[in-house]
Amino acid sequence: QLQVVESGGGLVQPGGSLRLSCVASGFGLNYYHIGWFRQAPGKEREGVSCISSSGGGTNYADSVKGRFTISRDSAKSTVYLQMNSLKPEDTAVYYCAAGAYPFKEVCYAPDFTSWGQGTQVTVSS
């Protein structure tokens, strides 16, 4: 079974940047659509950004458009989430997930079947 692992979280000041990485064991990520989701304490899980298996399709939540960029490196079988201009409201546990259902215009969590354990992102001064 595909096992997904996130890394790159941490503590950053408002306005700072972080890059999250997502890798997988087994077959690797290249055959899957990949989504980044986040969940803050007391809030529902939110789809942040997703990328199709080919890399040709991407989508973003309105709250991160213009600040976050999702990309994938097929040679490294890795998906990245570059997060710039971070705000305190971006504080959450960020999860990477892989799925094979048809790619949609929004990140639809039920389409993703393999989830990582999450990495904490804290934006605070």
N, C-alpha and C positions, 0 to 999 in steps of 0.2 A: 504494500500500500504506500502511496505517496506520503512522505513526511516533509512538512514545510517548516522552515526555521527562519525567524526574523532576527535582525540585529541592527544596531545603530542608534538605538534610543539613548536618551540621557537628559541631562538638565541643561537648559539653554536660556539665555536672557531674551526678553522680548526684542524682536527685530533680528534675532539670530537665525542660524540655519542648521539643519541636520539632514543627513542622508540615511534613509533606511534601506536595508538590503533584504532580499528574500531569496533563499535557495531551497533546494529540495534533494532528498536522497532518492534512490531508486531510479526512475526514468528521467528525472530532471523536469524542469518547468517548461521546456520549449513547446510541448504539445498542449499546454493548458492556457486558458484565459486566467489572468491573475488579478485579484482585487486586494486593495488595501481598505481596511475598515478600522474604525476606532470606537472606543467606548470610554466615556468619562464617568466618574462616580455619580450614581443617581440618574444617569441618562441612558437612553436607548442606544444600541449599536447603530453607527452611521457609516454608510458607504462613502469613502473619501475619494477614491480614484480606482479605475479599472483599466486594464489593457488587454487587447485580444492576443491570441496565441501568435499571430503573425506580427504583432506590433503595429498594425495599420489602423487599429481602432483604439481610441482612448476616451474616457469620460471623467469628469470631475464634479464633485459637489460644488454648489455655488459658493459655499463658504471658503473654498480653497482655490478657486479659479484665479489664475494670475500669480499665485504664490507657490503652488506645488506643481511638480512635474513628474510624471511616471514614465519610465522607460525600461527597456529590457535589452540585455546583452546575451544574444543566443550562444555566442562562443563560450561564455561563462555560465550559461544557464542560470542567470540571475536577473531579478527584477528590482529596480530601484524606485524609491520615492524621494525625490529631492524636495525638501521643505524649506522655503525661504520666507523671510518677513514673518517669522513665527509670532503668534499672539498667545496670551495666557489662555484663551479659550480653545487653543489647539491641544491643551494638556489632556492626555488620555492614554490608554493602552492601545497601541496600534497592532492590528493583526493582518497578517498576509494569508490569503486563501487562494486555492487553485480549483478550477472547475472546467468542465468540458461542455456545458450546455451552450446553446447559441448565444453569442455575445449580444448584449443589449445596450441601449443608450444610457441606462443607469446601472449602477452596481446593485444587483439583486442578490442578497445574501444566500437565499436557498439554492442559487445556481452553483454555489461553491461548496465542494464536498470535502476538501482537505484543508484544515486550518492549523496555523501555527499556535504557539503558546502565548504570543504577544510580546511586545517590547514597550516599556514605559517611556513616554515623552512628557517632560515637564518643562513648561515655559514660565519662568518666574525670575523676578529680579531679586 
